[in-house]
Amino acid sequence: MLRGPATAVAGLARRFAAEGHELALVGGPVRDVFLGRRHGDLDLATGARPGEVRTIAAGWAGTIWDTGIEFGTVSLRKGSLVCEITTYRSEQYRPESRKPARVAYGRSLEADLARRDFTVNAVAARLPSLEIVDPTGGVGDLKARVLRTPGPPEDSFGDDALRMLRAAVAVVSDVCGLVALHLRFHGYGQAEWTDAAVRRYVRDAGPLLTRLHVLTRADCTTRNKAKALRLQRAYDDLEQRITTLSAQEELGKIRPDLNGTQIMGVLGIPPGPLVGQASRFLLELRMEHGPLGRDRAGRELLRWGQAKGLDVPAPPATPPPEG
C-alpha cells in the first residue's frame, strides 16, 4: 500500500542512506494509506539536521525553500510532488502560543513519533525498506476508529490546545456522515431495493456501517406498533441482504474488475487522468451489475473507449450462452 508514496521519493531516500541518515514517511500520508485515501503532499522525518537536508536534497529537488527551517522543516518540490522534511525533534510550547518556544533535535524516530498529536498520526514507514514503526499502537487505533493521544492527554493538549479542536473535527466528520445516510433506509420498505442499491448503501457507509445500523434502528421509533414492527422487519431484511451479498462479493472491498495497469493495457493509454475516468466507469458497472470478470470488463471498457473517441480496437463479440 505504501509503495506509491515510497516510489515517489525513492531517489531521495537513497541519497539520505548514502550519507548515513534515516528517512521515514510519517504522519498523515501513512495514516491515509491505511484508510484507503489518496495521499497528497508527503511528510518525511529524518535524523539529519536542516542544513544537511538541504545539502542532500540539492540536485534531487527542483526547488528547495526553508520557510520553516527555524522549526527544523525544509520543503522540497520535484515536479508536482511537494515534500516537507523535518528533523527529529522535541518541543516546548509557550502557554499563550501554538509555536514552540524551543526546538531540540534528536536522533530517534520513535521519540519523534511519541510527541505527535494522536496515535493515528504517530505511525511511520522507514524508507526504502517500508518497515512500519508504530510505537503507540496507531494502526490498531485506525482499525478501531479510536482517537487517542500518544501520552497523557493533558500533556498533549497542554502543549497545543488546538489538538482538542482537531479531535472534535474528526468522531464530527463521522456524525455528519451518519446524519446524511440514516434516512436513506426509509425508502427501503416502500420499494424493493436492487442489489445495486444495497451495494451503494454499503459503499457510502464504509467503516460507519455498523454504527449506521444502530442509528437507523434507533431512529425508527413510533407509537404505532404495527408500523414499528414493519420497519424492524424491513431493516432485518436489509441487513440480511447485506450479509448475503457481502459473502458473495466482499462488499466492503468493492473494486473495479480491472486495475490501473490492466486498464492501460486494454485501452493502450499511458498513465494520466483518463485511467482514473476509466476506473470510475468500471466501478459503476461493478456497483450496478456485481462482479463482471476480466473478459466482460475488458469488452465494456473498449466500448467506453470507443464512445470517448479513443483509437481502440473493436470489442470482441459477446460469446453466446452455453446450451
C-alpha positions as protocol buffer text, in pm:
chain_id: "A"
residue {
  index: 1
  type: MET
  ca { x: 0 y: 0 z: 0 }
}
residue {
  index: 2
  type: LEU
  ca { x: 284 y: 237 z: 79 }
}
residue {
  index: 3
  type: ARG
  ca { x: 482 y: 159 z: -235 }
}
residue {
  index: 4
  type: GLY
  ca { x: 330 y: 450 z: -428 }
}
residue {
  index: 5
  type: PRO
  ca { x: 449 y: 725 z: -190 }
}
residue {
  index: 6
  type: ALA
  ca { x: 776 y: 538 z: -129 }
}
residue {
  index: 7
  type: THR
  ca { x: 847 y: 512 z: -503 }
}
residue {
  index: 8
  type: ALA
  ca { x: 793 y: 885 z: -543 }
}
residue {
  index: 9
  type: VAL
  ca { x: 1082 y: 960 z: -307 }
}
residue {
  index: 10
  type: ALA
  ca { x: 1296 y: 650 z: -367 }
}
residue {
  index: 11
  type: GLY
  ca { x: 1581 y: 852 z: -515 }
}
residue {
  index: 12
  type: LEU
  ca { x: 1576 y: 1093 z: -223 }
}
residue {
  index: 13
  type: ALA
  ca { x: 1577 y: 805 z: 28 }
}
residue {
  index: 14
  type: ARG
  ca { x: 1886 y: 657 z: -140 }
}
residue {
  index: 15
  type: ARG
  ca { x: 2063 y: 992 z: -109 }
}
residue {
  index: 16
  type: PHE
  ca { x: 1994 y: 1005 z: 265 }
}
residue {
  index: 17
  type: ALA
  ca { x: 2105 y: 644 z: 313 }
}
residue {
  index: 18
  type: ALA
  ca { x: 2429 y: 713 z: 128 }
}
residue {
  index: 19
  type: GLU
  ca { x: 2505 y: 990 z: 378 }
}
residue {
  index: 20
  type: GLY
  ca { x: 2426 y: 765 z: 673 }
}
residue {
  index: 21
  type: HIS
  ca { x: 2090 y: 920 z: 756 }
}
residue {
  index: 22
  type: GLU
  ca { x: 1748 y: 763 z: 800 }
}
residue {
  index: 23
  type: LEU
  ca { x: 1446 y: 895 z: 610 }
}
residue {
  index: 24
  type: ALA
  ca { x: 1091 y: 797 z: 703 }
}
residue {
  index: 25
  type: LEU
  ca { x: 743 y: 868 z: 571 }
}
residue {
  index: 26
  type: VAL
  ca { x: 539 y: 993 z: 866 }
}
residue {
  index: 27
  type: GLY
  ca { x: 204 y: 1120 z: 984 }
}
residue {
  index: 28
  type: GLY
  ca { x: -90 y: 1193 z: 756 }
}
residue {
  index: 29
  type: PRO
  ca { x: 32 y: 1023 z: 437 }
}
residue {
  index: 30
  type: VAL
  ca { x: 87 y: 694 z: 623 }
}
residue {
  index: 31
  type: ARG
  ca { x: -247 y: 723 z: 801 }
}
residue {
  index: 32
  type: ASP
  ca { x: -429 y: 796 z: 474 }
}
residue {
  index: 33
  type: VAL
  ca { x: -278 y: 492 z: 301 }
}
residue {
  index: 34
  type: PHE
  ca { x: -408 y: 265 z: 579 }
}
residue {
  index: 35
  type: LEU
  ca { x: -750 y: 432 z: 545 }
}
residue {
  index: 36
  type: GLY
  ca { x: -755 y: 381 z: 169 }
}
residue {
  index: 37
  type: ARG
  ca { x: -747 y: 755 z: 100 }
}
residue {
  index: 38
  type: ARG
  ca { x: -545 y: 930 z: -167 }
}
residue {
  index: 39
  type: HIS
  ca { x: -233 y: 1097 z: -39 }
}
residue {
  index: 40
  type: GLY
  ca { x: -124 y: 1447 z: -131 }
}
residue {
  index: 41
  type: ASP
  ca { x: 197 y: 1614 z: -22 }
}
residue {
  index: 42
  type: LEU
  ca { x: 438 y: 1393 z: 169 }
}
residue {
  index: 43
  type: ASP
  ca { x: 564 y: 1445 z: 525 }
}
residue {
  index: 44
  type: LEU
  ca { x: 906 y: 1298 z: 594 }
}
residue {
  index: 45
  type: ALA
  ca { x: 1127 y: 1283 z: 903 }
}
residue {
  index: 46
  type: THR
  ca { x: 1500 y: 1233 z: 943 }
}
residue {
  index: 47
  type: GLY
  ca { x: 1783 y: 1247 z: 1191 }
}
residue {
  index: 48
  type: ALA
  ca { x: 1975 y: 1481 z: 957 }
}
residue {
  index: 49
  type: ARG
  ca { x: 1990 y: 1847 z: 1058 }
}
residue {
  index: 50
  type: PRO
  ca { x: 1815 y: 2104 z: 834 }
}
residue {
  index: 51
  type: GLY
  ca { x: 2141 y: 2219 z: 676 }
}
residue {
  index: 52
  type: GLU
  ca { x: 2230 y: 1860 z: 595 }
}
residue {
  index: 53
  type: VAL
  ca { x: 1883 y: 1807 z: 449 }
}
residue {
  index: 54
  type: ARG
  ca { x: 1936 y: 2098 z: 209 }
}
residue {
  index: 55
  type: THR
  ca { x: 2272 y: 1961 z: 101 }
}
residue {
  index: 56
  type: ILE
  ca { x: 2146 y: 1604 z: 49 }
}
residue {
  index: 57
  type: ALA
  ca { x: 1834 y: 1716 z: -139 }
}
residue {
  index: 58
  type: ALA
  ca { x: 2022 y: 1952 z: -373 }
}
residue {
  index: 59
  type: GLY
  ca { x: 2022 y: 1803 z: -721 }
}
residue {
  index: 60
  type: TRP
  ca { x: 1716 y: 1587 z: -648 }
}
residue {
  index: 61
  type: ALA
  ca { x: 1460 y: 1858 z: -582 }
}
residue {
  index: 62
  type: GLY
  ca { x: 1378 y: 2121 z: -838 }
}
residue {
  index: 63
  type: THR
  ca { x: 1302 y: 2378 z: -568 }
}
residue {
  index: 64
  type: ILE
  ca { x: 1404 y: 2400 z: -202 }
}
residue {
  index: 65
  type: TRP
  ca { x: 1270 y: 2656 z: 41 }
}
residue {
  index: 66
  type: ASP
  ca { x: 1323 y: 2686 z: 413 }
}
residue {
  index: 67
  type: THR
  ca { x: 1035 y: 2894 z: 547 }
}
residue {
  index: 68
  type: GLY
  ca { x: 1003 y: 2653 z: 841 }
}
residue {
  index: 69
  type: ILE
  ca { x: 1373 y: 2591 z: 894 }
}
residue {
  index: 70
  type: GLU
  ca { x: 1358 y: 2764 z: 1234 }
}
residue {
  index: 71
  type: PHE
  ca { x: 1149 y: 2470 z: 1349 }
}
residue {
  index: 72
  type: GLY
  ca { x: 1354 y: 2211 z: 1163 }
}
residue {
  index: 73
  type: THR
  ca { x: 1149 y: 2182 z: 842 }
}
residue {
  index: 74
  type: VAL
  ca { x: 1281 y: 2205 z: 486 }
}
residue {
  index: 75
  type: SER
  ca { x: 1033 y: 2197 z: 196 }
}
residue {
  index: 76
  type: LEU
  ca { x: 1108 y: 2048 z: -146 }
}
residue {
  index: 77
  type: ARG
  ca { x: 935 y: 2037 z: -480 }
}
residue {
  index: 78
  type: LYS
  ca { x: 1012 y: 1788 z: -756 }
}
residue {
  index: 79
  type: GLY
  ca { x: 772 y: 1826 z: -1045 }
}
residue {
  index: 80
  type: SER
  ca { x: 422 y: 1817 z: -896 }
}
residue {
  index: 81
  type: LEU
  ca { x: 540 y: 1642 z: -577 }
}
residue {
  index: 82
  type: VAL
  ca { x: 585 y: 1853 z: -264 }
}
residue {
  index: 83
  type: CYS
  ca { x: 765 y: 1713 z: 41 }
}
residue {
  index: 84
  type: GLU
  ca { x: 830 y: 1854 z: 386 }
}
residue {
  index: 85
  type: ILE
  ca { x: 1128 y: 1703 z: 566 }
}
residue {
  index: 86
  type: THR
  ca { x: 1150 y: 1769 z: 938 }
}
residue {
  index: 87
  type: THR
  ca { x: 1441 y: 1678 z: 1162 }
}
residue {
  index: 88
  type: TYR
  ca { x: 1351 y: 1452 z: 1457 }
}
residue {
  index: 89
  type: ARG
  ca { x: 1269 y: 1687 z: 1740 }
}
residue {
  index: 90
  type: SER
  ca { x: 1110 y: 1750 z: 2074 }
}
residue {
  index: 91
  type: GLU
  ca { x: 941 y: 2078 z: 2152 }
}
residue {
  index: 92
  type: GLN
  ca { x: 845 y: 2302 z: 2442 }
}
residue {
  index: 93
  type: TYR
  ca { x: 548 y: 2532 z: 2388 }
}
residue {
  index: 94
  type: ARG
  ca { x: 465 y: 2872 z: 2529 }
}
residue {
  index: 95
  type: PRO
  ca { x: 127 y: 2868 z: 2709 }
}
residue {
  index: 96
  type: GLU
  ca { x: -2 y: 3160 z: 2501 }
}
residue {
  index: 97
  type: SER
  ca { x: 106 y: 3026 z: 2159 }
}
residue {
  index: 98
  type: ARG
  ca { x: 100 y: 2719 z: 1937 }
}
residue {
  index: 99
  type: LYS
  ca { x: 452 y: 2798 z: 1818 }
}
residue {
  index: 100
  type: PRO
  ca { x: 725 y: 2605 z: 2000 }
}
residue {
  index: 101
  type: ALA
  ca { x: 931 y: 2813 z: 2243 }
}
residue {
  index: 102
  type: ARG
  ca { x: 1227 y: 2583 z: 2191 }
}
residue {
  index: 103
  type: VAL
  ca { x: 1307 y: 2307 z: 1945 }
}
residue {
  index: 104
  type: ALA
  ca { x: 1555 y: 2036 z: 2043 }
}
residue {
  index: 105
  type: TYR
  ca { x: 1673 y: 1799 z: 1772 }
}
residue {
  index: 106
  type: GLY
  ca { x: 1701 y: 1426 z: 1831 }
}
residue {
  index: 107
  type: ARG
  ca { x: 1817 y: 1108 z: 1656 }
}
residue {
  index: 108
  type: SER
  ca { x: 1526 y: 877 z: 1739 }
}
residue {
  index: 109
  type: LEU
  ca { x: 1228 y: 824 z: 1511 }
}
residue {
  index: 110
  type: GLU
  ca { x: 1035 y: 658 z: 1794 }
}
residue {
  index: 111
  type: ALA
  ca { x: 1082 y: 959 z: 2024 }
}
residue {
  index: 112
  type: ASP
  ca { x: 978 y: 1193 z: 1743 }
}
residue {
  index: 113
  type: LEU
  ca { x: 656 y: 997 z: 1688 }
}
residue {
  index: 114
  type: ALA
  ca { x: 576 y: 998 z: 2059 }
}
residue {
  index: 115
  type: ARG
  ca { x: 547 y: 1379 z: 2060 }
}
residue {
  index: 116
  type: ARG
  ca { x: 274 y: 1387 z: 1794 }
}
residue {
  index: 117
  type: ASP
  ca { x: -89 y: 1480 z: 1848 }
}
residue {
  index: 118
  type: PHE
  ca { x: -265 y: 1142 z: 1812 }
}
residue {
  index: 119
  type: THR
  ca { x: -154 y: 782 z: 1782 }
}
residue {
  index: 120
  type: VAL
  ca { x: -307 y: 754 z: 1433 }
}
residue {
  index: 121
  type: ASN
  ca { x: -63 y: 1023 z: 1321 }
}
residue {
  index: 122
  type: ALA
  ca { x: 229 y: 865 z: 1506 }
}
residue {
  index: 123
  type: VAL
  ca { x: 291 y: 587 z: 1253 }
}
residue {
  index: 124
  type: ALA
  ca { x: 590 y: 590 z: 1017 }
}
residue {
  index: 125
  type: ALA
  ca { x: 739 y: 382 z: 737 }
}
residue {
  index: 126
  type: ARG
  ca { x: 1118 y: 371 z: 712 }
}
residue {
  index: 127
  type: LEU
  ca { x: 1247 y: 422 z: 359 }
}
residue {
  index: 128
  type: PRO
  ca { x: 1324 y: 245 z: 141 }
}
residue {
  index: 129
  type: SER
  ca { x: 1252 y: -74 z: 342 }
}
residue {
  index: 130
  type: LEU
  ca { x: 888 y: 25 z: 423 }
}
residue {
  index: 131
  type: GLU
  ca { x: 935 y: -110 z: 777 }
}
residue {
  index: 132
  type: ILE
  ca { x: 637 y: 13 z: 980 }
}
residue {
  index: 133
  type: VAL
  ca { x: 724 y: 194 z: 1304 }
}
residue {
  index: 134
  type: ASP
  ca { x: 423 y: 217 z: 1536 }
}
residue {
  index: 135
  type: PRO
  ca { x: 535 y: 272 z: 1897 }
}
residue {
  index: 136
  type: THR
  ca { x: 196 y: 387 z: 2029 }
}
residue {
  index: 137
  type: GLY
  ca { x: -44 y: 145 z: 1856 }
}
residue {
  index: 138
  type: GLY
  ca { x: -172 y: 384 z: 1593 }
}
residue {
  index: 139
  type: VAL
  ca { x: -252 y: 117 z: 1332 }
}
residue {
  index: 140
  type: GLY
  ca { x: -476 y: -63 z: 1580 }
}
residue {
  index: 141
  type: ASP
  ca { x: -649 y: 263 z: 1666 }
}
residue {
  index: 142
  type: LEU
  ca { x: -707 y: 332 z: 1297 }
}
residue {
  index: 143
  type: LYS
  ca { x: -879 y: -5 z: 1258 }
}
residue {
  index: 144
  type: ALA
  ca { x: -1084 y: 53 z: 1574 }
}
residue {
  index: 145
  type: ARG
  ca { x: -1154 y: 416 z: 1473 }
}
residue {
  index: 146
  type: VAL
  ca { x: -1026 y: 535 z: 1810 }
}
residue {
  index: 147
  type: LEU
  ca { x: -862 y: 873 z: 1863 }
}
residue {
  index: 148
  type: ARG
  ca { x: -600 y: 870 z: 2143 }
}
residue {
  index: 149
  type: THR
  ca { x: -304 y: 1084 z: 2233 }
}
residue {
  index: 150
  type: PRO
  ca { x: 36 y: 906 z: 2242 }
}
residue {
  index: 151
  type: GLY
  ca { x: 85 y: 1004 z: 2607 }
}
residue {
  index: 152
  type: PRO
  ca { x: -132 y: 1160 z: 2879 }
}
residue {
  index: 153
  type: PRO
  ca { x: -396 y: 1384 z: 2714 }
}
residue {
  index: 154
  type: GLU
  ca { x: -320 y: 1671 z: 2949 }
}
residue {
  index: 155
  type: ASP
  ca { x: 39 y: 1675 z: 2824 }
}
residue {
  index: 156
  type: SER
  ca { x: -57 y: 1669 z: 2456 }
}
residue {
  index: 157
  type: PHE
  ca { x: -337 y: 1924 z: 2484 }
}
residue {
  index: 158
  type: GLY
  ca { x: -132 y: 2137 z: 2721 }
}
residue {
  index: 159
  type: ASP
  ca { x: 141 y: 2161 z: 2457 }
}
residue {
  index: 160
  type: ASP
  ca { x: -103 y: 2259 z: 2184 }
}
residue {
  index: 161
  type: ALA
  ca { x: -466 y: 2331 z: 2271 }
}
residue {
  index: 162
  type: LEU
  ca { x: -561 y: 2326 z: 1901 }
}
residue {
  index: 163
  type: ARG
  ca { x: -527 y: 1948 z: 1916 }
}
residue {
  index: 164
  type: MET
  ca { x: -858 y: 1935 z: 2103 }
}
residue {
  index: 165
  type: LEU
  ca { x: -1027 y: 2106 z: 1808 }
}
residue {
  index: 166
  type: ARG
  ca { x: -865 y: 1860 z: 1566 }
}
residue {
  index: 167
  type: ALA
  ca { x: -1013 y: 1577 z: 1771 }
}
residue {
  index: 168
  type: ALA
  ca { x: -1357 y: 1739 z: 1763 }
}
residue {
  index: 169
  type: VAL
  ca { x: -1342 y: 1797 z: 1387 }
}
residue {
  index: 170
  type: ALA
  ca { x: -1255 y: 1427 z: 1331 }
}
residue {
  index: 171
  type: VAL
  ca { x: -1555 y: 1106 z: 1556 }
}
residue {
  index: 172
  type: VAL
  ca { x: -1790 y: 1534 z: 1392 }
}
residue {
  index: 173
  type: SER
  ca { x: -1695 y: 1409 z: 1039 }
}
residue {
  index: 174
  type: ASP
  ca { x: -1839 y: 1068 z: 1127 }
}
residue {
  index: 175
  type: VAL
  ca { x: -2153 y: 1221 z: 1275 }
}
residue {
  index: 176
  type: CYS
  ca { x: -2213 y: 1423 z: 958 }
}
residue {
  index: 177
  type: GLY
  ca { x: -2177 y: 1105 z: 753 }
}
residue {
  index: 178
  type: LEU
  ca { x: -2423 y: 916 z: 970 }
}
residue {
  index: 179
  type: VAL
  ca { x: -2677 y: 1200 z: 962 }
}
residue {
  index: 180
  type: ALA
  ca { x: -2650 y: 1218 z: 584 }
}
residue {
  index: 181
  type: LEU
  ca { x: -2712 y: 844 z: 545 }
}
residue {
  index: 182
  type: HIS
  ca { x: -2957 y: 746 z: 816 }
}
residue {
  index: 183
  type: LEU
  ca { x: -3274 y: 850 z: 631 }
}
residue {
  index: 184
  type: ARG
  ca { x: -3189 y: 656 z: 315 }
}
residue {
  index: 185
  type: PHE
  ca { x: -3330 y: 336 z: 464 }
}
residue {
  index: 186
  type: HIS
  ca { x: -3681 y: 482 z: 482 }
}
residue {
  index: 187
  type: GLY
  ca { x: -3724 y: 420 z: 112 }
}
residue {
  index: 188
  type: TYR
  ca { x: -3638 y: 53 z: 158 }
}
residue {
  index: 189
  type: GLY
  ca { x: -3970 y: -70 z: 292 }
}
residue {
  index: 190
  type: GLN
  ca { x: -4170 y: 119 z: 28 }
}
residue {
  index: 191
  type: ALA
  ca { x: -3996 y: -19 z: -281 }
}
residue {
  index: 192
  type: GLU
  ca { x: -3773 y: -321 z: -329 }
}
residue {
  index: 193
  type: TRP
  ca { x: -3407 y: -217 z: -343 }
}
residue {
  index: 194
  type: THR
  ca { x: -3197 y: -360 z: -621 }
}
residue {
  index: 195
  type: ASP
  ca { x: -2868 y: -530 z: -543 }
}
residue {
  index: 196
  type: ALA
  ca { x: -2702 y: -219 z: -686 }
}
residue {
  index: 197
  type: ALA
  ca { x: -2879 y: 0 z: -427 }
}
residue {
  index: 198
  type: VAL
  ca { x: -2765 y: -230 z: -147 }
}
residue {
  index: 199
  type: ARG
  ca { x: -2407 y: -217 z: -276 }
}
residue {
  index: 200
  type: ARG
  ca { x: -2416 y: 162 z: -282 }
}
residue {
  index: 201
  type: TYR
  ca { x: -2558 y: 174 z: 71 }
}
residue {
  index: 202
  type: VAL
  ca { x: -2266 y: -34 z: 196 }
}
residue {
  index: 203
  type: ARG
  ca { x: -2010 y: 160 z: -10 }
}
residue {
  index: 204
  type: ASP
  ca { x: -2133 y: 501 z: 105 }
}
residue {
  index: 205
  type: ALA
  ca { x: -2144 y: 393 z: 470 }
}
residue {
  index: 206
  type: GLY
  ca { x: -1794 y: 246 z: 454 }
}
residue {
  index: 207
  type: PRO
  ca { x: -1650 y: 189 z: 803 }
}
residue {
  index: 208
  type: LEU
  ca { x: -1958 y: 358 z: 956 }
}
residue {
  index: 209
  type: LEU
  ca { x: -2191 y: 73 z: 851 }
}
residue {
  index: 210
  type: THR
  ca { x: -2221 y: -87 z: 1196 }
}
residue {
  index: 211
  type: ARG
  ca { x: -2293 y: 249 z: 1357 }
}
residue {
  index: 212
  type: LEU
  ca { x: -2538 y: 329 z: 1079 }
}
residue {
  index: 213
  type: HIS
  ca { x: -2730 y: 10 z: 1158 }
}
residue {
  index: 214
  type: VAL
  ca { x: -2759 y: 114 z: 1523 }
}
residue {
  index: 215
  type: LEU
  ca { x: -2856 y: 475 z: 1445 }
}
residue {
  index: 216
  type: THR
  ca { x: -3117 y: 383 z: 1184 }
}
residue {
  index: 217
  type: ARG
  ca { x: -3283 y: 129 z: 1411 }
}
residue {
  index: 218
  type: ALA
  ca { x: -3286 y: 380 z: 1698 }
}
residue {
  index: 219
  type: ASP
  ca { x: -3442 y: 639 z: 1469 }
}
residue {
  index: 220
  type: CYS
  ca { x: -3724 y: 404 z: 1363 }
}
residue {
  index: 221
  type: THR
  ca { x: -3940 y: 497 z: 1662 }
}
residue {
  index: 222
  type: THR
  ca { x: -4316 y: 529 z: 1655 }
}
residue {
  index: 223
  type: ARG
  ca { x: -4610 y: 466 z: 1887 }
}
residue {
  index: 224
  type: ASN
  ca { x: -4777 y: 277 z: 1605 }
}
residue {
  index: 225
  type: LYS
  ca { x: -4679 y: -79 z: 1693 }
}
residue {
  index: 226
  type: ALA
  ca { x: -4768 y: -218 z: 1353 }
}
residue {
  index: 227
  type: LYS
  ca { x: -4551 y: 43 z: 1178 }
}
residue {
  index: 228
  type: ALA
  ca { x: -4265 y: -14 z: 1423 }
}
residue {
  index: 229
  type: LEU
  ca { x: -4278 y: -387 z: 1355 }
}
residue {
  index: 230
  type: ARG
  ca { x: -4286 y: -327 z: 979 }
}
residue {
  index: 231
  type: LEU
  ca { x: -3978 y: -102 z: 998 }
}
residue {
  index: 232
  type: GLN
  ca { x: -3797 y: -355 z: 1216 }
}
residue {
  index: 233
  type: ARG
  ca { x: -3868 y: -637 z: 972 }
}
residue {
  index: 234
  type: ALA
  ca { x: -3763 y: -421 z: 677 }
}
residue {
  index: 235
  type: TYR
  ca { x: -3428 y: -342 z: 838 }
}
residue {
  index: 236
  type: ASP
  ca { x: -3383 y: -707 z: 935 }
}
residue {
  index: 237
  type: ASP
  ca { x: -3430 y: -788 z: 567 }
}
residue {
  index: 238
  type: LEU
  ca { x: -3183 y: -518 z: 457 }
}
residue {
  index: 239
  type: GLU
  ca { x: -2917 y: -643 z: 698 }
}
residue {
  index: 240
  type: GLN
  ca { x: -2971 y: -999 z: 575 }
}
residue {
  index: 241
  type: ARG
  ca { x: -2928 y: -888 z: 214 }
}
residue {
  index: 242
  type: ILE
  ca { x: -2610 y: -705 z: 306 }
}
residue {
  index: 243
  type: THR
  ca { x: -2481 y: -1018 z: 479 }
}
residue {
  index: 244
  type: THR
  ca { x: -2567 y: -1236 z: 179 }
}
residue {
  index: 245
  type: LEU
  ca { x: -2415 y: -1001 z: -79 }
}
residue {
  index: 246
  type: SER
  ca { x: -2108 y: -948 z: 139 }
}
residue {
  index: 247
  type: ALA
  ca { x: -2046 y: -1322 z: 146 }
}
residue {
  index: 248
  type: GLN
  ca { x: -2080 y: -1343 z: -230 }
}
residue {
  index: 249
  type: GLU
  ca { x: -1897 y: -1026 z: -334 }
}
residue {
  index: 250
  type: GLU
  ca { x: -1693 y: -886 z: -42 }
}
residue {
  index: 251
  type: LEU
  ca { x: -1896 y: -564 z: -42 }
}
residue {
  index: 252
  type: GLY
  ca { x: -1656 y: -390 z: 193 }
}
residue {
  index: 253
  type: LYS
  ca { x: -1376 y: -423 z: -65 }
}
residue {
  index: 254
  type: ILE
  ca { x: -1553 y: -342 z: -391 }
}
residue {
  index: 255
  type: ARG
  ca { x: -1303 y: -255 z: -662 }
}
residue {
  index: 256
  type: PRO
  ca { x: -1326 y: -229 z: -1043 }
}
residue {
  index: 257
  type: ASP
  ca { x: -1271 y: -562 z: -1217 }
}
residue {
  index: 258
  type: LEU
  ca { x: -955 y: -426 z: -1382 }
}
residue {
  index: 259
  type: ASN
  ca { x: -674 y: -237 z: -1210 }
}
residue {
  index: 260
  type: GLY
  ca { x: -493 y: 65 z: -1350 }
}
residue {
  index: 261
  type: THR
  ca { x: -224 y: -136 z: -1527 }
}
residue {
  index: 262
  type: GLN
  ca { x: -483 y: -360 z: -1691 }
}
residue {
  index: 263
  type: ILE
  ca { x: -690 y: -58 z: -1797 }
}
residue {
  index: 264
  type: MET
  ca { x: -386 y: 98 z: -1966 }
}
residue {
  index: 265
  type: GLY
  ca { x: -315 y: -233 z: -2140 }
}
residue {
  index: 266
  type: VAL
  ca { x: -669 y: -271 z: -2276 }
}
residue {
  index: 267
  type: LEU
  ca { x: -700 y: 89 z: -2395 }
}
residue {
  index: 268
  type: GLY
  ca { x: -337 y: 135 z: -2494 }
}
residue {
  index: 269
  type: ILE
  ca { x: -306 y: 460 z: -2299 }
}
residue {
  index: 270
  type: PRO
  ca { x: -34 y: 598 z: -2069 }
}
residue {
  index: 271
  type: PRO
  ca { x: -82 y: 694 z: -1701 }
}
residue {
  index: 272
  type: GLY
  ca { x: -299 y: 1001 z: -1661 }
}
residue {
  index: 273
  type: PRO
  ca { x: -649 y: 1130 z: -1578 }
}
residue {
  index: 274
  type: LEU
  ca { x: -810 y: 906 z: -1841 }
}
residue {
  index: 275
  type: VAL
  ca { x: -711 y: 598 z: -1640 }
}
residue {
  index: 276
  type: GLY
  ca { x: -899 y: 735 z: -1340 }
}
residue {
  index: 277
  type: GLN
  ca { x: -1207 y: 804 z: -1555 }
}
residue {
  index: 278
  type: ALA
  ca { x: -1200 y: 450 z: -1691 }
}
residue {
  index: 279
  type: SER
  ca { x: -1160 y: 308 z: -1342 }
}
residue {
  index: 280
  type: ARG
  ca { x: -1462 y: 502 z: -1217 }
}
residue {
  index: 281
  type: PHE
  ca { x: -1663 y: 379 z: -1516 }
}
residue {
  index: 282
  type: LEU
  ca { x: -1578 y: 17 z: -1432 }
}
residue {
  index: 283
  type: LEU
  ca { x: -1656 y: 74 z: -1064 }
}
residue {
  index: 284
  type: GLU
  ca { x: -2004 y: 200 z: -1152 }
}
residue {
  index: 285
  type: LEU
  ca { x: -2059 y: -109 z: -1368 }
}
residue {
  index: 286
  type: ARG
  ca { x: -1941 y: -323 z: -1077 }
}
residue {
  index: 287
  type: MET
  ca { x: -2182 y: -149 z: -843 }
}
residue {
  index: 288
  type: GLU
  ca { x: -2471 y: -189 z: -1085 }
}
residue {
  index: 289
  type: HIS
  ca { x: -2414 y: -546 z: -1203 }
}
residue {
  index: 290
  type: GLY
  ca { x: -2188 y: -713 z: -948 }
}
residue {
  index: 291
  type: PRO
  ca { x: -1860 y: -883 z: -1046 }
}
residue {
  index: 292
  type: LEU
  ca { x: -1811 y: -871 z: -1423 }
}
residue {
  index: 293
  type: GLY
  ca { x: -1497 y: -1079 z: -1468 }
}
residue {
  index: 294
  type: ARG
  ca { x: -1196 y: -962 z: -1668 }
}
residue {
  index: 295
  type: ASP
  ca { x: -1328 y: -1057 z: -2010 }
}
residue {
  index: 296
  type: ARG
  ca { x: -1657 y: -872 z: -1983 }
}
residue {
  index: 297
  type: ALA
  ca { x: -1491 y: -577 z: -1809 }
}
residue {
  index: 298
  type: GLY
  ca { x: -1244 y: -557 z: -2099 }
}
residue {
  index: 299
  type: ARG
  ca { x: -1527 y: -556 z: -2356 }
}
residue {
  index: 300
  type: GLU
  ca { x: -1719 y: -288 z: -2169 }
}
residue {
  index: 301
  type: LEU
  ca { x: -1402 y: -81 z: -2136 }
}
residue {
  index: 302
  type: LEU
  ca { x: -1337 y: -97 z: -2510 }
}
residue {
  index: 303
  type: ARG
  ca { x: -1694 y: 19 z: -2577 }
}
residue {
  index: 304
  type: TRP
  ca { x: -1639 y: 303 z: -2333 }
}
residue {
  index: 305
  type: GLY
  ca { x: -1314 y: 392 z: -2508 }
}
residue {
  index: 306
  type: GLN
  ca { x: -1484 y: 399 z: -2848 }
}
residue {
  index: 307
  type: ALA
  ca { x: -1757 y: 626 z: -2712 }
}
residue {
  index: 308
  type: LYS
  ca { x: -1482 y: 856 z: -2583 }
}
residue {
  index: 309
  type: GLY
  ca { x: -1331 y: 871 z: -2931 }
}
residue {
  index: 310
  type: LEU
  ca { x: -1018 y: 677 z: -2839 }
}
residue {
  index: 311
  type: ASP
  ca { x: -830 y: 480 z: -3103 }
}
residue {
  index: 312
  type: VAL
  ca { x: -906 y: 136 z: -2961 }
}
residue {
  index: 313
  type: PRO
  ca { x: -988 y: -196 z: -3128 }
}
residue {
  index: 314
  type: ALA
  ca { x: -1349 y: -301 z: -3158 }
}
residue {
  index: 315
  type: PRO
  ca { x: -1461 y: -512 z: -2861 }
}
residue {
  index: 316
  type: PRO
  ca { x: -1489 y: -882 z: -2933 }
}
residue {
  index: 317
  type: ALA
  ca { x: -1835 y: -1023 z: -2978 }
}
residue {
  index: 318
  type: THR
  ca { x: -2009 y: -1138 z: -2664 }
}
residue {
  index: 319
  type: PRO
  ca { x: -1994 y: -1519 z: -2654 }
}
residue {
  index: 320
  type: PRO
  ca { x: -2333 y: -1689 z: -2690 }
}
residue {
  index: 321
  type: PRO
  ca { x: -2475 y: -1853 z: -2379 }
}
residue {
  index: 322
  type: GLU
  ca { x: -2397 y: -2218 z: -2330 }
}
residue {
  index: 323
  type: GLY
  ca { x: -2654 y: -2486 z: -2406 }
}
